[in-house]
Amino acid sequence: MLDREGFRPNVGIVQLNQRNQVFWGKRLRTHSWQFPQGGIQYGETPEQAMYRELHEEVGLTSDHVRILARTRDWLRYEVPDRFIRRDARGHYRGQKQIWFLLQLTGRDSDMNLRATSHPEFDAWRWNEYWIPLEVVIEFKRDVYQMALTELSKFIPKLGQHGRFMRGSSRVEGDSADPAMTPLVPELGIENDVLPLDAKEPPPEIKPAA
């Protein structure tokens, strides 16, 4: 289902480890890499959808992460006609997304790419925060740039040993910015695929257990 302008509501997830590296997942049976993301179902808030997608795609729950921030407004991108099914052309324009910045409070071993019978990824790795945007499909690069830029000011400071300092987040718990409150989605949606034009799998790949 779409909103009045032809965009599907969606959430994206930027998950940090204790060294402020981001989770980067390899799409099932491809060499395409992306952040976790997925559609908001009817009646869900973006935060509820984020936790559901986090568990479905990465195997984590709210006990394993904390929310550091989220984008203030919807970030939109249009999908070129060649990527849209013929029966949807003229109606579907693209995605509108709320992006969340999460801090992993659990361990790498808590992640499970096979938490459901329909896995999204078959391998994953930690990547530097500023991922190379040239590997992201062109029509989504602006959204990646906007999301990473907006969320970057909430990245925790690292201590002397390159690990995050507890309590250094600027957005946490009841002290969160009021502008960061969840938005109510207009309509439910389906999941979206973020293909990446990665010529070679990056190093330090961790396959699904």
N, C-alpha and C positions, 0 to 999 in steps of 0.2 A: 504494500500500500504506500501511497505517496502523499505528500502534502500538496497544498494548492498550487505550488510552483513546480511540482514534478520532482522533488527531492525526497529521498528516503532518509529518515533519521537513523543515526548510527553512532557508535562510540568507538574511540581509539584508545589504546593503552600504551603508555610509555612507562616501563617498569625498570627502576634502578636497583642495582645491587649495592653493596657497601662501599664500592669504589666508584660509584656514580656512572657505571657502565649500564647500557640498556639491553634488555632482552630483545633478541633478534631471532625470529622463527623462520624455518625453511618450509615452504608450502609442500604439502604431501606429494611425493613423487615428482617434484620439479626442482629446479635450481633457483626458484624465486624466493626472496626473503622479504619479510615485512614485520611490522608491529602487530600484536594481537588487535583485532577489531571485530565488530559485528553489529547486527541490527538491534534496534530497540523494539521490543514487542509491545503490542497494544496494552496500555495500562501501566507500563513500567516507567520509572524515572530513569534518566541516564545512569545514575549511580547503581541502581538495581541491575540494569542491563550490563554495566561494566563488571560487576561481581559475577554475574551469570556467565558472561563470555570468558572472564578470567579462569573460571573453573572448567568450562567446556574446552578451552583451547590450551591452557597451561596447567590445569589441575590444582590451582591454588584457591584458597578461600579467604574470607576477610580476616581470618586468624593469622595469615601468612604475610599480610601487607598492611600498610597504612597509606591513606590518601594524603599526598602533599599539596596537591592543587588540581584544578581543572580549568579549562578554557572558559572565559566569561560568556562567549556567544558561540553560536553555530558557525563552523567553518565549512564552506561549501566548495565542491568541485563538480564540474560538468564532465560527463563521459562522452567521448566521441561516438558518433553513430556506429562506427564499425565494431564497437565493443558492446552494442546494445542489441538485444534480440529484435527481430523485425516487428514482432507483434507488440513490442513496447515502445517503439520509436514514435515520437510525437507526444508521448505521455511522460516517460521517464527521462529526466535530465541528468541526474547524478545523485550524490550523497551530501547530506549535511551532518556534520559530526561534532560531538563534544569529546574533547580529549582529556584524559586523566593522567596525572603524574603520580606514580606509586613508588613506595620504598619497600623493598623486600625485607621483611623482618624475620622470615624463616630461613631455610637453607636451600641450596641448589637442589639437594636430594628431595625436597618437598614437591618439586615440579614433576608433573606427570602428563606427558603429551597424549596418553591414552586413557584419560579420565572418562571418556565417553566412547561409544561405539562408532563415532564419526569424527576421528581426529582431524585437526586442521593442519598440524605440523608433523614432520617426521624427524626433525633435528632442530637444535637451537644452539645459540652461542651468546656470549656477552660481547657487545660492540661499544666503541666509544660513543659518547652522547651525540656528538655532531656526526651523524651517519652521512656517508657520501651521497648527496642528493642525486647525483648523476645515475645512480643505480635504481632510483625510483622511477617508475613509469611517468612520463612527462606530465600528463594531465593531473597528477596528484602531487607533484613536487611543491607547488605553492602552499598547499595545505600542510604538508610535512614541515616546510620552512616556518609557516606561521605558528603551528602547534609547538614545535621545538623552541622557537624563539620566545613565545609567551610563557611557556612553562619553565624555561631555563632560569628565571630569576628565583625560583623556588627550590632549586637543587641544593641539598644540604652541603654545608662546608665540610671539607675533609680535614682530619687531624694530621698529625705529623707522620703517621704510618700509612697514610693514604686510605683511611677508613672514615666513614662518616661520623660526625660528632652528634650524639643524641641531643635532641632538643634544639638543633640548629635550623630546623625547618621553619619557614615563615608562615606556613599555613598548616595548622594541625588542630584537630579536635574542635573544641568550642571557640577557639580563637580564630577560626577560619574567616576569611573575608566574606561579608554578606553577599557580595557579587558572585561568590562561588557556589551558591545554593543550587540544587538540582532544578533543571527545567522540565516541565511536563511535556512529553512528546505529543505532537498532534495526532500521529497515526503510528501503527505498528509497521514493521518492515522486515525484509529478508536480509540475510548476511551478504556482505560485499567482498569481493576478492581483490587483493592488492598485489598484482603481479609485479615483479621486479626484474629488471634486465641485468641480472648478475651473470657474467660470463663464466666465473669459476666460483665454486663454494669457498667461503672464507675459511681461514684456519680455526683450529680449536673448536671444531663442531662437536656437539654433544648429541648423539642419536637418542631416539626414544628408547625408554627402558624396555 
